[in-house]
Amino acid sequence: MKTMILCAAAVLLATGARAQTAEPTPTPDAARVWRGTVTYRLSFNGDTTGVDTAVLRVDGAHLVATDRMHLMGVARGAEARMALPALAPVSSTGTIDAGGQHGEVRVAYADGRVRGTAAMPGVPAGDIDAEVPAGTWDFAGLAPVIMALPLRAGAVWTLPAYSPYVRAVTPYRVEVGEVEAVETPMGPVRAYRVRVTGGQADMLYWFSEAEPRWEVKGEVPSMHVTIEARSRTP
């Protein structure tokens, strides 16, 4: 699921079920992540005309994840740079163009701090300069980090991630479900169903069982948002 869809996510969800205790989080390994371009059909409230394009590539010592979304006159973009091989955050950017308005966020991570600027519709403009604890990820790069973990059914981890949109670190809870068969134009793909909570809404991902791993499908059920892979190019 493309994290830009939840750029305003900050509020923890209340749940009535007893939560399984999270395990220590393993070190991500970028070798588990597929590199290339995936084009998705983006649906929102029944409108299936949206397009989302995700690219994962290596640039020097970085894994770079970019995402471009177009839906109903709104264009969003995001890029997250992560250091190889364990995907520690290096920098991220986000843009939005809608209704004649333009917004942009740029942050960089170094020396235990995140620094940058934010000027987005609905987000107070200004400089960012905050301490981030060791082991914090960037929200825009959360999906590649999860793909880089040794996924197995029943695993539960906590991934703290910083979002420049809410200017805070949120402890995201990652729960790995069973492998399911997801239908795509390329044929059925066996994929882990992964539930991520901790923000404004639950996010569901389907990451391929086979490595190197890629995102096959994503949903934000409460927002009626779905992305489904339509093509994949190395």
C-alpha positions as CSV (number, residue, x, y, z in Angstrom):
1,M,0.0,0.0,0.0
2,K,1.4,3.3,-1.0
3,T,2.1,5.2,2.2
4,M,1.3,8.6,0.6
5,I,-2.4,7.6,0.8
6,L,-2.1,7.9,4.5
7,C,0.0,11.1,4.8
8,A,-2.2,12.4,7.6
9,A,-2.0,9.1,9.6
10,A,-1.1,9.7,13.3
11,V,-3.9,8.5,15.6
12,L,-3.6,5.1,17.2
13,L,-6.5,2.8,16.6
14,A,-8.3,1.4,19.6
15,T,-8.9,-2.4,19.4
16,G,-11.0,-4.6,21.6
17,A,-9.0,-7.8,20.8
18,R,-6.1,-8.9,23.0
19,A,-3.0,-8.2,21.0
20,Q,-0.2,-10.7,20.6
21,T,3.1,-9.6,22.0
22,A,5.5,-8.3,19.3
23,E,8.8,-10.1,18.7
24,P,12.2,-8.4,18.4
25,T,12.4,-7.0,14.9
26,P,14.9,-8.8,12.7
27,T,17.4,-6.7,10.6
28,P,15.9,-6.0,7.1
29,D,17.9,-7.3,4.2
30,A,17.5,-5.5,0.9
31,A,18.4,-8.7,-1.0
32,R,14.9,-9.9,-0.2
33,V,13.3,-6.9,-2.2
34,W,12.6,-7.1,-5.9
35,R,13.8,-4.2,-8.1
36,G,11.8,-2.9,-11.0
37,T,8.5,-1.2,-11.9
38,V,5.0,-2.2,-10.9
39,T,1.9,-0.5,-12.2
40,Y,-1.3,-0.7,-10.2
41,R,-4.9,0.0,-10.8
42,L,-6.0,2.4,-8.0
43,S,-9.6,2.3,-6.8
44,F,-11.3,4.8,-4.5
45,N,-14.9,4.6,-3.5
46,G,-15.7,2.6,-6.6
47,D,-13.8,4.9,-9.0
48,T,-11.3,2.5,-10.8
49,T,-9.6,5.1,-13.1
50,G,-6.7,5.8,-10.8
51,V,-3.1,4.7,-11.6
52,D,-0.3,4.1,-9.2
53,T,3.3,3.4,-10.4
54,A,6.0,2.2,-8.0
55,V,9.7,1.8,-8.8
56,L,12.4,0.2,-6.7
57,R,15.9,0.7,-7.8
58,V,19.5,0.8,-6.6
59,D,21.4,4.1,-6.8
60,G,24.9,3.7,-5.5
61,A,24.7,2.8,-1.8
62,H,20.9,3.4,-1.7
63,L,17.7,1.5,-2.4
64,V,15.4,4.1,-3.8
65,A,11.6,3.7,-3.7
66,T,9.5,6.1,-5.8
67,D,5.8,6.2,-6.2
68,R,3.5,8.3,-8.5
69,M,-0.3,8.3,-8.0
70,H,-2.9,9.9,-10.2
71,L,-6.6,9.9,-9.3
72,M,-9.5,12.2,-9.9
73,G,-7.4,15.2,-10.7
74,V,-5.0,14.7,-7.8
75,A,-1.3,13.8,-8.4
76,R,0.9,12.7,-5.5
77,G,4.6,11.7,-5.5
78,A,7.0,10.2,-3.0
79,E,10.6,9.1,-2.9
80,A,12.4,7.4,-0.1
81,R,16.1,6.7,0.0
82,M,17.4,3.9,2.2
83,A,21.0,2.8,2.9
84,L,21.9,-0.7,1.7
85,P,21.7,-3.4,2.9
86,A,19.6,-2.8,6.1
87,L,17.5,0.1,4.7
88,A,18.2,2.7,7.3
89,P,16.5,6.0,6.2
90,V,18.6,8.5,4.3
91,S,16.0,11.0,2.9
92,S,12.4,11.3,1.7
93,T,10.4,13.7,-0.4
94,G,6.7,14.0,-1.0
95,T,4.6,16.2,-3.3
96,I,1.0,16.9,-4.1
97,D,-0.8,18.8,-6.8
98,A,-4.5,19.3,-6.5
99,G,-7.0,22.1,-7.3
100,G,-4.2,24.4,-8.4
101,Q,-2.3,24.0,-5.1
102,H,1.2,22.5,-4.7
103,G,2.7,21.0,-1.6
104,E,6.1,19.6,-0.9
105,V,7.9,17.9,2.0
106,R,11.7,17.2,2.1
107,V,13.6,15.5,5.0
108,A,17.0,14.0,5.6
109,Y,18.3,11.7,8.3
110,A,21.7,12.1,9.9
111,D,23.3,12.0,13.4
112,G,20.2,10.8,15.1
113,R,18.0,13.6,13.8
114,V,15.6,14.3,11.0
115,R,15.8,17.8,9.3
116,G,13.9,19.4,6.5
117,T,11.0,21.5,5.4
118,A,7.2,20.9,5.0
119,A,4.7,23.0,3.0
120,M,1.7,20.8,2.3
121,P,-2.1,21.6,2.2
122,G,-3.5,20.8,5.6
123,V,0.0,20.7,7.2
124,P,1.5,23.7,9.0
125,A,4.4,25.0,6.9
126,G,7.8,25.3,8.5
127,D,11.2,23.7,9.2
128,I,11.6,20.2,10.7
129,D,14.4,19.4,13.1
130,A,13.7,16.6,15.5
131,E,15.5,13.7,17.3
132,V,14.7,10.2,16.1
133,P,15.6,7.2,18.1
134,A,17.9,4.5,16.7
135,G,16.0,2.0,14.7
136,T,13.4,4.5,13.4
137,W,12.4,4.1,9.8
138,D,10.8,6.6,7.4
139,F,7.1,6.3,6.8
140,A,7.5,6.6,3.0
141,G,9.8,3.6,3.0
142,L,7.9,1.4,5.3
143,A,6.6,-1.1,2.7
144,P,10.1,-1.9,1.3
145,V,11.4,-2.4,4.9
146,I,8.6,-4.9,5.6
147,M,9.4,-6.7,2.4
148,A,13.0,-7.0,3.5
149,L,12.1,-8.8,6.7
150,P,12.0,-12.6,6.9
151,L,8.2,-12.9,6.6
152,R,6.4,-15.9,8.1
153,A,2.8,-16.5,9.1
154,G,2.2,-15.5,12.7
155,A,5.1,-13.1,13.0
156,V,4.4,-9.8,14.8
157,W,6.8,-6.9,14.9
158,T,6.8,-3.2,15.9
159,L,8.3,-0.8,13.4
160,P,8.7,2.8,14.6
161,A,8.5,5.2,11.6
162,Y,8.8,9.0,11.3
163,S,6.3,10.9,9.2
164,P,7.1,14.5,8.3
165,Y,3.3,15.0,7.7
166,V,2.5,14.6,11.4
167,R,6.1,15.3,12.6
168,A,6.2,12.4,15.0
169,V,7.5,8.8,15.3
170,T,4.6,6.3,15.3
171,P,5.1,2.6,16.4
172,Y,3.5,0.7,13.6
173,R,2.4,-2.9,14.4
174,V,3.1,-5.4,11.7
175,E,1.2,-8.7,11.7
176,V,2.0,-11.3,9.1
177,G,-0.9,-13.6,8.1
178,E,-1.2,-16.7,6.0
179,V,-0.2,-17.0,2.4
180,E,-3.1,-16.3,0.0
181,A,-3.5,-16.7,-3.8
182,V,-4.0,-13.2,-5.3
183,E,-5.3,-13.0,-8.8
184,T,-3.5,-10.7,-11.2
185,P,-3.4,-10.2,-15.0
186,M,0.0,-12.0,-14.8
187,G,-1.6,-15.0,-13.2
188,P,-2.2,-16.0,-9.5
189,V,0.6,-14.9,-7.1
190,R,1.0,-16.5,-3.7
191,A,1.4,-13.6,-1.2
192,Y,1.6,-13.0,2.6
193,R,-1.3,-11.0,3.9
194,V,0.2,-8.3,6.2
195,R,-1.8,-6.0,8.4
196,V,-0.2,-2.8,9.6
197,T,-1.9,-0.7,12.3
198,G,-0.9,2.3,14.3
199,G,-2.1,5.1,12.1
200,Q,-5.4,6.7,11.2
201,A,-6.5,3.5,9.5
202,D,-5.5,-0.1,9.1
203,M,-3.4,-0.9,6.1
204,L,-3.4,-4.3,4.3
205,Y,-0.5,-5.5,2.1
206,W,-0.1,-8.6,0.1
207,F,3.7,-9.2,-0.4
208,S,4.8,-12.1,-2.6
209,E,5.8,-15.3,-0.8
210,A,8.7,-15.8,-3.3
211,E,11.8,-13.7,-2.9
212,P,12.9,-11.2,-4.1
213,R,9.6,-9.9,-2.8
214,W,7.2,-7.4,-4.3
215,E,3.9,-5.8,-3.4
216,V,1.0,-7.5,-5.2
217,K,-1.9,-5.7,-3.7
218,G,-2.8,-3.2,-1.0
219,E,-5.9,-1.9,0.7
220,V,-7.0,0.8,3.2
221,P,-10.5,-0.7,3.9
222,S,-11.9,2.1,6.0
223,M,-11.0,4.6,3.2
224,H,-12.3,2.3,0.4
225,V,-8.9,2.4,-1.3
226,T,-7.4,-0.6,-3.2
227,I,-4.4,-1.0,-5.4
228,E,-4.0,-4.1,-7.6
229,A,-0.9,-4.9,-9.7
230,R,-1.6,-4.8,-13.4
231,S,2.0,-5.2,-14.8
232,R,5.5,-5.7,-13.6
233,T,8.7,-4.9,-15.4
234,P,12.3,-5.5,-14.2
